Amino acid sequence: MFSSEPSSAELPRPDRIWLVDGHHLAYRSYFAFEKLSTSRGEPTQAVFGFLRTLLKLLKEDGDCVIVVFDPPTRTFRHDAFEEYKAGRAPTPDDFHPQLEKIKELVDLLGLRRLEVPGYEADDVIGTLAKKGEQEGYPVRILTGDRDSFQLVSERVQVMLPDGRLMNPQAVQEKYGVSVAQWVDYRSLVGDSSDNLPGAKGIGEKTAAKLLQEWGSLEGLYANLEALAPKVRASLEENRDNVRLSHSLSQIHTDVPLELDFRDCHRREPDRPALREALERLEFGSILRDLNLLAAPPPSEEAAWPPPPDAFLGYTLDRAQPMWATWVGFAAFAQGKVYRSQPSLQELRRFPEIRSIAAKDLSVLALKEGVWVPPGDDPLLLAYLYDPSNTDPASTVRRYGAGDWNNEPVERAQAAHELWETLQRRMGENPQMEWLYREVEKPLSAVLARVEARGISLDTDYLGQLSEELGKEISYLEAEIHRLAGHPFNVNSRDQLEVVLYDELKLNASGRKTQTGKRSTAASALEELLGQHQIIDRILTYRELTKLKSTYLDPLPKLIHPKTGRLHTRFNQTGTATGRLSSTDPNLQNIPVRTEIGRRIRKAFRAAPGMKLIAADYSQIELRVLAHMSGDENLIRVFREGKDIHTQTAAWMFGLDLDKVGAEQRRAAKTINFGVLYGMSAHRLSNELSIPYAEAENFIERYFASYPKVRAWIEQVLAEARHKGYVETLFGRRRFVADLDSRIRSVREAAERMAFNMPVQGTAADLIKLAMVKLQPELKRLDAHLVLQVHDELLVEAEESRVPEVSEAVRAVMQGAWQLEVPLEVGIGVGDNWLEAK
């Protein structure tokens, strides 16, 4: 990809001159590419986007490339017009560090970089373009700045970042003006990004039409009397603005430069320094594209068995290990590859499984009665560095750890490379190392046992419930048809849209789909409640059909033929907050507040001679909030064992505790939990069916009752804007973009995400820590953890040991970590999940 530097003193003429508007390309990349950061929180999307665009150019063309940047000081345009570019939004704080990194990389790539004090990159590029044209070179300018179109000629072309080439014909066809008319055109239209005023009311089509008719600004102003009154008035009133816009948008092509294009050949890059810089930026794919990854020595084939600390690579024929068969198996250690035919006996010699997705392999072995605990899993470590690292293939690419394909050997090598890359950094962050060693790694062994154990399911009961729901769904469908006045497909959003908005004339919420249709989503329908009886029936119909299709009908088919139990799969790297997620099937989304949801839980039962013990953290997130905010009032409520919602209501409404009514407690409860998720006054007014002003007043009174909560939220947001991430009590991080977005809804959503994560993530860390500490106790008591759902653990124990196991579960969960407030755990026991709950 790179050309070597010629040895001769006289360098040859380049075939083509490439001029890159570095500043514009970097700024465009900042906003065009998805927010990206390293595992240390260093933002990198501008750097990544810039390199991706530039390297595509270098790969395809260009032995002479000059990258031009704006100088850090004022230019002559700022001196001529003090408000030049004043209309632009402030440059994001994290752009400048990325720009400096881009400049460093341009140098390391062996490209010529220019900054000329007092002149913008446009003027330097314009001067070089004219010089190249005069010397007979073909010139291409890489930029997204339309001012550059005035430089276009038969020899000079502009390439836009999307790959389009602009020559004189393309400019004429696209805008209706010639290159010679371009500055006049820009003077009329103006440019808000550069604060060029132009002529108010003159748009692009009008400007093009005027110049087509009169040739130039000079000709236009010489014939004002012949123009339409409105256009004439605008041109007369904005004469000075047009003249100023003309002066400022004209690129100067006489910048004093001493440069020989023959000296601008691409030099050999500084490969060691370039590799080090790209490794720190975690640009694994770019490292591979540039062939900068140290080529590993050819892997030597070695005879089985491998050393016990080898990294394993394997493939399964399906994702759920309890139902899977492995179809490939290999190991990698000390530069040697070890191949083996899949055999569970091969795993017995390993003290633990070191692999990406090590837990799945442990579950697969445990299904056959072989227990080999999951050990080091580099994906878990990558997830702690950045919770967006959820997928093995993209994570391996990100850190330049090789390829992730279906070959067990490549998977073993990739796991080894990823581990080596990440564990070298572990010492930089002791909290992260603690989370990995004390929480995530041991938790994977706990979860492997939970998945392999599974839970009993009453399939006959579920079948009866499904039949009952089927009848209820049929009744609801008939009722919906009656209310609509005719039959239609209730599951068809298009037919439902017509019925609701065209036939029944309901007032649309204003929400639209991406294709511009009126929304029939549940959130949109909820806003229509009260307008017509059909809305309530549709929402109920949807809830029941979803539960029937998600749980009642599929679950009985997922009973494992070998165990006779239902097995879910827990994902440790599936959420941004650190919470566990559940798939194949998902057992964490069964509704708990609805009657039908509770009835579904009744189907999950204990094995004969055993009981289910449900242990649930009480108001865990509010207790975490009390600890993290340090609010004395909130801490005192929990320390004194008072009901938090009643006490909040008493302070908000100025009442004695015994005078608080049910509605007042409900309002306080809604706010207590709503604050954790950034509930707005608008949302609260809807939740409580109260006026907006009253909802605003409620929220203000809440923060008056707990003043340090607001201060803590503001502190979290300030630190998030400074660092780019938020943290849990234990140091788990989540990177948060868009905190400074100019779009209010986007910014507020990012803020809610930012101050919720430390609380929700800390609660997730606490229950994970409790699960790790609980496992030895359960093993001692011959009891088994069978499910985890957010703040709740479900344990199966012999009936005779229920009191002892219950006490052990309570003690471990309450003692998981010492907070400023006590952790409270509710315990329930029953033959099924509903009874225990």
Helices and strands as residue ranges (DSSP letters): E 17-21, H 22-32, H 45-60, E 64-68, H 76-80, H 95-108, E 112-114, H 121-134, E 139-142, G 146-151, E 156-159, E 165-166, H 168-175, G 179-181, H 182-189, G 192-194, H 204-214, H 217-221, G 224-226, H 229-237, H 239-249, G 261-264, H 271-281, H 284-289, E 300-302, E 311-316, G 321-323, E 326-333, E 336-339, H 344-347, H 358-367, H 378-385, H 392-398, H 408-423, G 426-428, H 430-434, I 435-440, H 441-453, E 456-457, H 459-484, H 493-497, I 498-503, H 522-526, H 533-547, I 548-552, G 555-558, E 569-571, E 581-583, H 595-601, E 604-605, E 610-617, H 620-629, H 632-639, H 644-653, G 657-659, H 662-676, H 681-688, H 692-705, H 707-723, E 725-727, E 733-735, H 744-780, E 784-789, E 792-798, G 799-801, H 802-814, E 825-830, H 833-836
